[in-house]
Amino acid sequence: MTFPSPKSEAPAQRFEEATAAARNALEKLIAAANEAGWGTDEISVALLKAAQFLNDANKKDPDPTEDPDMSDAPGKREQIGHGELFD
């Protein structure tokens, strides 16, 4: 899926552009979900919940790419079996 680039630098105009682009993308996503057997109401609520989760996560950590790689984390232990860690 492609998403259009902003055409304006003005915050209010960018918000309107983003809203229109998001609405267009969501309409396509909901149509695809309907074709797969999901109801519009249930998928709309699921999308709202997912968007809220992503918004909350962004507030907690706006740039997760700056986080250290897990392989660099101190105290990392090797995994055995199916996700169990050594004690």
Residue pairs with C-beta under 8 A, 6 or more apart in sequence:
1 25
1 28
3 21
3 25
4 17
4 21
6 14
6 17
6 18
7 13
7 17
8 14
8 17
26 47
29 43
29 47
30 40
30 43
30 44
30 47
33 40
33 43
34 40
34 43
61 67
70 76
77 85
77 86
78 85
78 86
79 85
80 86
